[in-house]
Amino acid sequence: MTKGTIRDVTIRIAVGIAAALFITWAAYRFHFNLSSATSLHFFLVTAIALRWGFLEASIVSLLSVVCLDYFFTQPLFRFYMTDSHDWVALVTFESVALLVSRLSNQVSGHAREAEIHRSQLLKLYELSQNILLVDQQKPVDQQLTNLIQATLQAKGVALWNAYDLHLCTSGTCDITDDEVRFIYFTEHNEDDSITATSRRVLRSGTRAIGSLFLCGHSLDDASINATASLTAVAIERARSFSAETSAEAARQSEQLRSAVLDGLAHAFKTPLTTIRSSSSGLLEMDTLSGAEKRLVTLIDQHADHLNDLTTRLLRTARIDNADLRLKREQIDLTQLIQNSIEASEQDLGTHTVHLQARTQRSVVWADRQLLEMAIFQLLDNAAKYGSPDSSITIDVQEEQAETLISIRNEGSFIPPHEREKIFKRFYRSPGSDRRASGTGIGLSVVKRITEAHQGRAWVDSSEHTGTTFFVTLPRTAEEM
């Protein structure tokens, strides 16, 4: 107990002793018998137990027994009783007084706990109401920390959002930013009653999405858990709202861009067809000299390459314009990747490709044309951003439910906060335009094709080992 608490208890005991002595004097002054005096003392002990607690009531009850023995049992003014009935009466009084004091103390404690619980429930209800009124147009994390700190009357609140890798604080807490993030990575909840601090991992289902730190609060464990759950729901709600808004804006924007791409691709087709027909015709006539023939052959090869690029552009526009209808067939994945490497030889330049297939033949049910397009985009991306003359490694692994394809280059690095954004259509990382030309379409096409096959696409990157793109294809049957 603190010094203030000890002082308060001492004062209450002194007041109880004074009250017991006053009742004894009054009962003796007006010639009360043992039964009447006992009733007065019992009332005093019960009142003290209800008002203050068990300790104060116990001390006063012992003093009451002493007073009753000294002033109201024979022989008077001596701590001795000749009548056994007086012994029984005083022992019964003390036992009942202690029992009632204990029960009263428990009832009072339960009442206090119920009041505290009710108060905390009201705070949680107010917090949930305020969360519903959060302005989704403004940063939600800072609004949440301010609401939690004000509503729960905590000294300070720190919130780390794993989606945005962003830390927000409100009030004052003796904790570093790294400590708040450490809660998320260790996924360890902890309470410290001495410092009145709590650490909670924020979860969406079973997945950790952030961490919450509360300091200087008076909440119980259940209320803290409820606060963490409300915070996690608010973060997910804000993220869903943002994704929905972005998706609608992106859908409208991409409809226009896809229409432009489709129009440009068709516009390129006509002159390319003329160029290819002319160059092929000249070569078939076989009337050109050596130098002229080499030049026309070069024109024909590059016109053919431009035609392939235009065809891919048309396919890309169609992928974005409508739901994909897959034409699944049984494909030898290892052979398809090998064919894609050979077809991409001109785009790979000086990069060497190593195919590491764990099995000689890995069979999947997929759309051949779409899968070739996805592999080509990943190879093209690896070659563009890899270090000059570095190698590209392709690995194929068969797992229980899916086939995993990974394509790794050397020398490139994608920061963690960019790894989801690069799969968005037309998005390019800052500074990437200085390393290689591009439109920001390729990886969005890869993700779209993969998801159409009920697979997944993601990226992992390290400054030391390079960047690896992963694609999974479920090991589905033909009818699926």
Buried (B, 14 or more C-beta within 10 A) or exposed (E): EEEEEEEEBEEBBEBBBEBBEEBBEEBBEEEBEBEEBBEBBBEBBBBBBBEBBBBBBBBBBBBBBEBBBBBBBEEEEEEEBEEEEBEEBBEEBBEBBBEBBBBBBEEBEEEEEEEBEEEBEEBBEBBBEBBEEBEEEEEBBBBBBBBBBBBBEBBBBBBBBBBBEBBBBBBEBEBEEEBBBBBBEEEEBEBEEEEBBBBBBBBBEEEBBBBBBBBBBEBBEEBBBBBBBBBBBBBBBBBEBBEEEEEEEBEEEBEEBBEEBBEBBEEBBEEBEEBBEBBBEBBEEEEBEEEEBEBBBEBBEEBBEBBEBBBBBBBBBBBBEEEBEBEBEEBBBBBBBBEBBEBBEEBBEEBEBEEEBEEEEBBBBBBEEBBBBBBBBBBBBBBBBBEEEBBBBBBBBBEEEBBBBBBBBBBBBBEEEBBEBBBBBEBBBEEBEEEBEBEBBBBBBBBBBBEBBEBBBBBBBEEEEBBBBBBBBBBBEEEE
